[in-house]
């Protein structure tokens, strides 16, 4: 509909400006068509070919208003007539809550102006009207039809902290707060502001903005001034200054993130003049020269990978070339905090297409930068890494029966899928021996390589580190265990084989399914065929399900310590741990046992307990 409205506006302009029978006839013919394709073609035909013909009439037939000069940073120059004839930007429809937020913020801006005028003092940079904008990701997501409850508010004439304190002061008046409650769900108004938290500028770590974060009407809001940043060649510290909206847009990481929604005028703004076009063409590019953009803030490399994988967009060649520059890789290692790198990786792997994110990391030769070893000179071989993440992608997407069965058991939830992608990301490090490994191993072996890398390079959380540790250790036991079971080389009766497999699974821990995922990846990284490997694991897992071993890690002893002490007439001591192990072994061997039979078995093995 917006394209149709744009065409109608253009036709009106064409008839008025041209004043010719040809123009009136052309406009009438186009208006009578009902074909969307013809409307689309007409729109582009008029904007591409009619505008040049109108230039002379624009200049000579009218008395134009004086042109106002506005400096455009890295933007192509456009004539006044083309400005008039250019198609309008898409419109943005605010939700009721967003509309109320807009009203509140504008009221606060007016409140600040009136307050400062009354007391004759001002902390603002300029006496001009304060212009407020929703910036960045919210605008992008809004145009994509995606709801967003995180909004960055750009402020033209004061810091986010100054505006935030005025906002709090304004809403501390109950009368002011009351008028924004009308028409909104009561639960979302339970607390207008949950907190005001100031984030200090930290230029050495590339977090340049003094930002206030708050929660208003259930939405997370960041308040920050429009800014311009100046970097010197010999310093990582930027000089932050108040900037114009154009300058602020040009300092963004990508053109699609440099779109603004002007609250004062209720309009969309594209100061880079490429953001909307790049969204339409599904392109990721930087507003300014990419090398300098990444040199200023190397984290932008990872952010662009995340956006490309999340949106399914392509990174433009010039931007991609700069992302591979060795200087940028070094800056990413040294300049950006490990926590921020880890956060970006987590967002990639929790996003809609982690596979694409890992492919981009590999294509851009960034694995050794992101997953860096800070302990010694050992490096990970990433030549077979694509086999690992491709295998996981196949496991998640294939509709082959065997693969579906493996997937349903090993990856039953999004939570499990996320950790599987994390294991895939670290896969090249999981097969490398720990530092200082000895044979036989020491009582307390050193951390596995994947754990060291996750801890040192990404500040990975403890849950993930535990999974990486267990998977790195246990996949080497899982592969021969599976092969022995399928090859029927495990000695013993069916009950004894069940006991053996059950005890092995318990030794792998509660995250044994993710350990099996790594075992599958490692076999494929070693050159085995995906279909063959998944068929084998389908049979292995089928045995586990049919023998009721899927939840064996949750198996609890059928008798407790008190029962055992009473049966043996013994006092509590170190022997209790071994006795509990006897109980579990007995239950795995005899799944239909009861308390009496179990206690009789403990009595029979009393001597093994040292009693």
VEXKOLRO-235258 format. One record per residue (C-alpha): x, y, z. Coordinates in Angstrom, 1 decimal. Layout:
X; Y; Z
...
END
This chain:
0.0; 0.0; 0.0
2.9; 2.4; 0.7
4.2; 1.9; -2.8
0.7; 2.7; -4.2
0.4; 5.8; -2.1
3.9; 6.8; -3.3
2.9; 6.3; -6.9
-0.3; 8.4; -6.4
1.7; 11.2; -4.9
4.2; 11.0; -7.8
1.4; 11.1; -10.4
-0.1; 14.2; -8.8
3.3; 15.9; -8.9
3.8; 14.8; -12.5
0.5; 16.4; -13.7
0.9; 19.6; -11.7
4.5; 20.2; -12.8
4.2; 19.1; -16.4
0.9; 20.6; -17.4
0.9; 18.6; -20.6
-1.7; 16.4; -22.2
0.8; 13.6; -22.4
1.4; 13.7; -18.6
-2.4; 13.7; -17.9
-3.0; 10.8; -20.3
-0.1; 8.8; -18.8
-1.3; 9.4; -15.2
-4.9; 8.4; -16.1
-3.8; 5.2; -17.7
-1.6; 4.2; -14.8
-4.4; 4.9; -12.2
-6.7; 2.6; -14.1
-4.5; -0.5; -13.8
-5.1; -3.0; -10.9
-1.9; -5.1; -11.5
0.6; -4.8; -8.7
3.4; -5.7; -11.2
2.4; -2.8; -13.5
2.2; -0.4; -10.5
5.6; -1.5; -9.4
7.0; -1.0; -13.0
5.3; 2.3; -13.4
6.7; 3.6; -10.1
10.3; 2.7; -11.1
9.8; 3.9; -14.6
8.6; 7.3; -13.5
11.3; 7.8; -10.8
14.1; 6.6; -13.1
13.2; 8.3; -16.4
10.7; 11.1; -15.8
12.7; 13.0; -13.2
15.5; 14.1; -15.6
12.9; 15.4; -18.0
11.3; 17.5; -15.3
14.5; 19.2; -14.2
14.1; 22.2; -16.6
10.5; 22.8; -15.5
11.4; 22.6; -11.9
14.0; 25.3; -12.4
12.2; 27.7; -14.7
8.5; 27.2; -14.0
8.6; 27.9; -10.3
10.1; 30.2; -7.8
11.7; 27.7; -5.4
12.3; 28.4; -1.8
15.9; 29.1; -0.9
17.9; 26.0; -0.6
19.2; 25.2; 2.9
22.6; 23.6; 3.0
23.0; 20.5; 5.1
26.3; 18.7; 5.3
26.0; 15.1; 4.4
28.7; 12.8; 5.5
29.7; 10.3; 2.7
26.4; 10.8; 1.1
25.9; 11.4; -2.7
24.8; 14.9; -3.6
21.3; 15.3; -4.9
19.6; 18.2; -6.7
16.7; 20.1; -5.3
14.3; 18.7; -8.0
15.3; 15.1; -7.2
14.7; 15.8; -3.5
11.1; 16.8; -4.5
10.5; 13.8; -6.8
12.2; 11.1; -4.6
9.8; 8.4; -3.3
8.9; 8.9; 0.4
10.3; 6.6; 3.0
8.1; 3.8; 4.4
5.9; 4.7; 7.3
6.2; 3.3; 10.8
3.1; 2.4; 12.8
3.6; 2.7; 16.5
1.8; 0.3; 18.9
-0.3; 1.9; 21.6
2.4; 1.5; 24.2
5.1; 2.9; 21.8
2.9; 5.8; 21.0
2.4; 6.5; 24.7
6.2; 6.3; 25.2
6.7; 8.8; 22.4
4.2; 11.2; 24.0
6.0; 10.8; 27.4
9.4; 11.4; 26.0
8.3; 14.5; 24.1
6.5; 15.8; 27.2
9.7; 15.3; 29.2
11.7; 17.3; 26.6
9.1; 20.1; 26.9
9.3; 19.9; 30.7
13.1; 20.3; 30.5
12.8; 23.3; 28.3
10.2; 25.0; 30.5
12.1; 24.1; 33.7
15.4; 25.5; 32.4
13.7; 28.7; 31.1
12.1; 29.2; 34.5
15.3; 28.9; 36.6
17.5; 30.6; 34.0
20.0; 27.7; 33.9
20.6; 24.9; 31.5
22.9; 21.9; 31.3
22.0; 21.3; 27.6
24.5; 21.8; 24.9
22.3; 24.0; 22.7
19.2; 26.1; 23.4
17.6; 24.7; 20.3
14.6; 22.4; 20.4
15.5; 18.9; 21.7
14.9; 16.3; 19.0
14.3; 12.8; 20.1
14.7; 9.7; 17.9
14.2; 6.0; 18.2
17.4; 4.6; 16.7
19.1; 1.5; 15.4
17.8; -2.0; 15.9
14.3; -1.0; 16.9
13.8; 0.8; 13.6
15.3; -2.1; 11.6
13.1; -4.6; 13.3
10.0; -2.5; 13.0
10.5; -2.3; 9.2
11.0; -6.1; 9.2
7.7; -6.6; 11.1
9.4; -7.9; 14.2
8.3; -6.7; 17.6
11.1; -5.2; 19.8
10.9; -4.3; 23.4
14.4; -2.8; 23.5
14.5; 0.8; 22.3
17.5; 3.2; 22.0
16.5; 6.8; 22.2
18.9; 9.3; 20.6
18.8; 12.8; 22.2
20.0; 15.8; 20.2
20.9; 18.3; 22.9
21.9; 16.6; 26.2
23.4; 13.5; 27.6
21.3; 10.4; 28.3
22.0; 10.9; 32.0
20.7; 14.4; 32.0
17.5; 13.4; 30.1
17.1; 10.3; 32.3
17.3; 12.3; 35.6
14.7; 14.7; 34.2
12.5; 11.8; 33.2
12.6; 10.4; 36.7
11.9; 13.9; 38.1
9.0; 14.3; 35.8
7.4; 10.9; 36.6
8.0; 11.4; 40.4
4.9; 13.6; 40.1
1.9; 11.3; 40.4
-0.2; 13.6; 38.3
2.2; 13.4; 35.4
2.3; 9.6; 35.6
-1.5; 9.2; 35.8
-2.2; 10.7; 32.4
-0.1; 8.0; 30.6
-2.1; 5.1; 32.1
-5.2; 5.6; 30.0
-5.7; 2.9; 27.5
-2.8; 0.7; 28.5
-2.9; -2.7; 30.2
-2.6; -2.2; 34.0
0.1; -4.9; 34.4
2.4; -3.0; 32.1
1.9; 0.2; 34.2
2.6; -1.4; 37.6
5.9; 0.5; 37.8
6.7; 3.2; 35.4
10.5; 3.2; 36.0
12.1; 0.1; 37.5
15.6; 1.6; 37.7
17.8; 4.2; 36.3
21.3; 2.9; 35.7
24.1; 5.0; 34.4
26.8; 3.3; 32.3
30.0; 5.3; 32.4
31.9; 5.9; 29.2
34.8; 3.5; 28.9
36.8; 4.4; 25.8
39.7; 2.0; 26.4
37.2; -0.9; 25.9
35.3; 0.8; 23.1
32.2; 1.5; 25.1
32.0; 5.2; 24.3
28.5; 6.2; 25.2
27.4; 7.5; 28.6
24.1; 5.7; 28.6
21.2; 5.5; 31.0
19.2; 2.3; 30.9
15.7; 2.2; 32.3
12.5; 0.3; 32.0
9.3; 2.2; 31.0
5.9; 0.6; 30.4
7.5; -2.8; 30.3
10.1; -1.8; 27.6
13.9; -1.7; 28.1
15.0; 1.9; 27.1
18.5; 3.2; 26.6
18.9; 7.0; 26.6
22.0; 8.4; 24.9
23.0; 11.6; 23.2
23.7; 11.8; 19.5
27.5; 11.8; 19.2
30.5; 12.2; 17.0
33.7; 10.2; 17.7
37.2; 11.2; 16.7
40.0; 8.6; 16.8
43.8; 9.3; 16.5
46.1; 6.8; 14.9
48.3; 6.3; 18.0
45.5; 5.9; 20.5
42.6; 3.5; 21.1
40.7; 6.2; 23.1
38.1; 8.2; 21.1
37.3; 11.8; 21.6
33.5; 11.8; 22.1
31.6; 15.0; 21.2
28.0; 15.9; 20.7
27.2; 15.3; 17.1
24.4; 15.8; 14.5
22.0; 13.0; 13.6
24.0; 12.6; 10.3
27.3; 12.1; 12.2
25.6; 9.7; 14.6
24.2; 7.6; 11.8
27.6; 7.5; 10.0
29.3; 6.1; 13.1
27.0; 3.1; 13.3
28.2; -0.4; 12.6
25.9; -1.0; 9.6
23.7; 1.1; 7.3
20.6; -1.0; 8.3
21.3; -0.1; 11.9
21.6; 3.6; 11.1
17.9; 4.3; 10.5
16.2; 6.7; 12.8
12.5; 7.4; 13.7
12.1; 11.1; 14.5
9.7; 11.4; 17.4
9.2; 15.1; 16.9
8.1; 14.8; 13.3
6.9; 11.1; 13.3
9.0; 10.2; 10.3
11.7; 7.7; 9.2
15.2; 9.1; 8.5
17.9; 7.5; 6.5
20.9; 9.8; 6.8
23.3; 7.3; 5.2
21.0; 7.2; 2.1
21.7; 3.5; 1.8
20.1; 1.9; 4.8
16.6; 1.3; 3.3
18.2; 0.2; 0.0
20.5; -2.2; 1.7
17.5; -3.6; 3.6
15.6; -4.1; 0.4
18.7; -5.8; -1.2
19.6; -7.8; 1.9
23.1; -6.3; 2.2
25.2; -5.7; 5.3
27.7; -2.8; 4.9
29.2; -0.1; 7.0
28.2; 3.5; 6.6
31.8; 4.7; 6.4
34.9; 3.1; 5.0
34.9; -0.4; 6.6
38.6; -0.7; 7.7
38.4; 2.4; 9.8
35.0; 1.5; 11.1
36.4; -1.8; 12.4
39.6; -0.2; 13.6
37.6; 2.2; 15.7
35.5; -0.6; 17.3
36.6; -4.2; 16.3
33.5; -5.7; 18.0
31.6; -4.5; 14.9
33.1; -7.4; 13.0
31.2; -9.9; 15.2
28.1; -7.8; 15.3
27.9; -7.8; 11.5
28.4; -11.6; 11.4
25.5; -11.8; 13.9
23.2; -9.6; 11.8
24.1; -11.4; 8.6
23.2; -14.7; 10.2
20.1; -13.5; 11.9
18.6; -11.7; 8.9
20.0; -14.0; 6.2
21.8; -11.0; 4.6
25.0; -11.0; 2.6
28.0; -8.9; 3.7
29.2; -6.7; 0.9
32.6; -7.5; -0.5
34.5; -4.4; 0.6
33.2; -4.8; 4.2
34.1; -8.5; 4.2
37.6; -7.8; 3.0
38.2; -5.4; 5.8
36.8; -8.0; 8.3
39.6; -10.3; 7.3
42.4; -7.8; 7.8
45.1; -8.9; 10.2
45.2; -5.5; 11.9
41.5; -5.8; 12.7
42.0; -9.4; 14.1
44.8; -8.1; 16.4
42.6; -5.2; 17.6
39.7; -7.6; 18.3
42.0; -9.7; 20.5
43.5; -6.7; 22.4
40.9; -4.0; 22.4
37.6; -5.7; 23.2
36.8; -7.2; 26.5
36.5; -11.0; 26.5
33.0; -10.8; 28.0
31.7; -8.7; 25.0
33.2; -11.2; 22.6
31.5; -14.0; 24.5
28.2; -12.2; 24.5
28.3; -11.8; 20.7
29.0; -15.5; 20.2
26.2; -16.4; 22.5
23.8; -14.2; 20.6
24.9; -15.8; 17.3
24.4; -19.3; 18.6
21.0; -18.4; 20.1
19.9; -16.8; 16.9
17.9; -18.2; 14.1
20.8; -19.5; 12.0
23.9; -20.4; 14.0
25.1; -22.5; 11.1
25.5; -19.4; 8.9
27.3; -17.6; 11.7
29.9; -20.3; 12.1
30.3; -20.5; 8.3
31.0; -16.8; 8.3
33.5; -17.1; 11.1
35.3; -19.8; 9.2
35.2; -18.0; 5.8
36.6; -14.9; 7.4
39.4; -16.9; 9.1
38.3; -15.6; 12.5
38.3; -18.9; 14.5
41.8; -18.4; 15.9
40.9; -14.8; 16.8
37.6; -15.6; 18.6
38.7; -18.9; 20.1
42.2; -17.9; 20.9
44.7; -20.0; 23.0
46.3; -17.7; 25.6
48.3; -20.4; 27.4
50.9; -21.6; 24.9
51.7; -21.8; 21.2
49.4; -24.7; 20.4
46.8; -24.0; 17.7
43.7; -25.8; 16.7
43.4; -27.3; 13.2
40.2; -25.9; 11.7
40.5; -27.6; 8.3
37.8; -30.2; 9.3
35.7; -27.8; 11.4
33.1; -27.3; 8.6
32.4; -31.0; 8.8
31.4; -30.6; 12.4
29.0; -27.7; 12.1
27.6; -29.0; 8.8
26.9; -32.3; 10.5
25.0; -30.6; 13.3
23.0; -28.6; 10.7
22.1; -31.8; 8.9
21.2; -33.5; 12.1
18.8; -30.6; 12.9
17.3; -30.3; 9.4
17.2; -33.8; 7.8
13.9; -35.6; 7.4
15.5; -39.0; 7.1
13.9; -41.4; 9.7
17.2; -42.4; 11.3
18.4; -38.8; 11.6
15.0; -37.7; 13.0
15.2; -40.4; 15.7
18.7; -39.4; 16.7
17.7; -35.7; 16.8
14.5; -36.3; 18.9
16.5; -38.1; 21.6
19.7; -36.0; 21.7
18.2; -32.6; 21.0
14.7; -32.4; 22.5
14.7; -28.7; 23.2
16.0; -25.3; 22.0
18.1; -25.3; 25.2
19.9; -28.5; 24.1
20.3; -27.2; 20.5
22.0; -24.0; 21.8
24.6; -26.1; 23.7
25.1; -28.4; 20.8
26.0; -25.3; 18.6
28.4; -24.2; 21.4
30.0; -27.7; 21.3
30.3; -27.4; 17.5
31.9; -24.0; 17.8
34.7; -25.4; 20.1
35.0; -28.7; 18.2
38.5; -28.1; 16.8
39.8; -27.7; 20.4
38.0; -30.7; 21.9
40.4; -33.2; 20.4
43.7; -31.5; 21.6
45.3; -32.9; 24.7
45.4; -30.7; 27.8
48.5; -28.9; 28.7
51.0; -31.0; 30.8
49.1; -34.2; 30.1
50.8; -37.3; 31.6
50.4; -41.0; 31.2
49.1; -42.2; 33.6
47.1; -39.0; 34.2
47.6; -37.1; 37.4
44.9; -37.3; 40.1
43.7; -33.8; 39.2
44.3; -33.5; 35.4
44.6; -30.0; 33.9
41.6; -28.4; 32.2
40.8; -29.6; 28.7
41.8; -27.2; 25.9
38.2; -26.2; 25.0
37.6; -25.2; 28.6
40.8; -23.0; 28.8
39.9; -21.3; 25.5
36.3; -20.7; 26.6
37.4; -19.4; 29.9
40.3; -17.2; 28.7
39.0; -15.9; 25.4
35.2; -15.6; 25.9
34.6; -15.7; 29.7
32.2; -18.5; 29.0
29.7; -19.4; 31.8
30.3; -22.3; 34.1
27.5; -24.4; 32.6
29.0; -24.2; 29.1
32.5; -24.9; 30.4
31.2; -28.0; 32.3
29.6; -29.3; 29.0
32.8; -28.7; 27.1
34.8; -30.5; 29.7
32.5; -33.5; 29.9
32.1; -33.7; 26.1
35.9; -33.4; 25.5
36.7; -36.2; 27.9
33.8; -38.6; 27.2
33.5; -38.6; 23.4
36.6; -40.7; 23.4
34.8; -43.4; 25.5
31.5; -43.1; 23.7
32.9; -44.0; 20.3
34.4; -47.4; 21.3
31.4; -48.1; 23.6
29.0; -47.7; 20.6
31.3; -49.7; 18.4
31.6; -52.5; 21.0
27.8; -52.7; 21.5
27.0; -52.8; 17.7
29.9; -55.2; 17.1
28.7; -57.5; 19.9
32.1; -57.6; 21.5
30.9; -56.8; 25.1
31.1; -59.9; 27.1
28.2; -61.1; 29.4
24.6; -61.9; 29.4
22.0; -59.4; 28.1
21.4; -58.2; 31.7
25.2; -57.8; 32.2
25.5; -55.8; 29.0
22.7; -53.6; 30.1
24.5; -53.0; 33.4
27.7; -52.2; 31.5
26.1; -49.7; 29.2
24.1; -48.1; 32.0
27.2; -47.6; 34.2
29.0; -46.1; 31.2
26.2; -43.6; 30.6
26.2; -42.6; 34.3
29.9; -42.0; 34.1
29.3; -39.6; 31.2
27.1; -37.5; 33.4
23.7; -35.8; 33.0
24.8; -34.1; 29.8
25.7; -37.4; 28.1
23.5; -36.6; 25.1
25.7; -33.5; 24.2
28.7; -35.8; 24.7
27.2; -38.1; 22.1
26.7; -35.1; 19.8
30.4; -34.4; 20.0
31.2; -38.0; 19.3
29.2; -37.9; 16.1
31.0; -34.7; 15.0
34.4; -36.1; 15.8
33.7; -39.3; 13.8
32.7; -37.2; 10.8
35.6; -34.8; 11.3
37.8; -37.9; 11.1
36.5; -38.6; 7.6
33.5; -41.0; 8.2
30.3; -40.6; 6.2
27.4; -38.7; 7.8
24.7; -41.2; 6.9
26.8; -44.2; 8.1
27.6; -42.5; 11.4
24.1; -41.5; 12.1
22.7; -44.9; 11.3
25.2; -46.4; 13.8
24.2; -44.0; 16.5
20.5; -44.6; 15.7
21.0; -48.3; 16.6
23.1; -47.4; 19.7
20.4; -45.0; 21.0
17.6; -47.4; 20.1
19.3; -50.0; 22.4
19.5; -47.3; 25.2
15.7; -46.5; 24.8
14.6; -50.1; 24.6
16.5; -51.0; 27.7
15.1; -48.0; 29.6
18.6; -46.4; 30.1
17.7; -43.0; 28.6
17.3; -41.5; 32.1
19.8; -43.7; 33.9
21.7; -40.7; 35.3
18.6; -40.0; 37.3
18.3; -43.5; 38.7
18.1; -43.3; 42.5
19.1; -46.2; 44.9
16.0; -48.2; 45.9
17.3; -48.3; 49.5
18.8; -45.5; 51.5
21.7; -45.3; 53.9
19.5; -45.9; 56.9
18.1; -49.1; 55.4
21.6; -50.4; 54.6
23.0; -49.6; 58.1
20.1; -51.4; 59.7
20.4; -54.4; 57.5
24.2; -54.7; 58.2
24.1; -53.6; 61.8
26.9; -51.2; 61.1
27.6; -47.6; 61.9
27.9; -44.9; 59.2
31.4; -44.7; 57.6
33.4; -44.5; 54.3
32.0; -47.9; 53.3
28.6; -46.2; 52.6
29.6; -44.8; 49.3
30.7; -48.2; 48.0
27.5; -49.7; 49.3
25.4; -47.2; 47.3
27.4; -48.1; 44.2
26.5; -51.8; 44.8
22.9; -50.9; 45.0
22.9; -49.1; 41.6
24.9; -51.9; 40.0
22.3; -54.4; 41.3
19.4; -52.3; 40.1
20.9; -52.1; 36.6
21.4; -55.8; 36.5
17.9; -56.5; 38.0
15.6; -53.7; 36.9
12.6; -55.4; 38.6
14.2; -55.9; 42.0
12.7; -54.7; 45.3
14.1; -53.5; 48.6
14.3; -56.9; 50.2
16.3; -58.5; 47.4
18.6; -55.5; 47.2
19.4; -55.7; 50.9
20.0; -59.4; 50.6
22.6; -58.6; 47.9
24.3; -56.0; 50.1
24.5; -58.6; 52.9
26.0; -61.1; 50.5
28.7; -58.6; 49.5
29.4; -57.4; 53.1
33.0; -58.5; 53.0
33.6; -56.3; 49.9
32.7; -53.3; 52.0
35.4; -54.0; 54.5
33.0; -54.8; 57.3
END
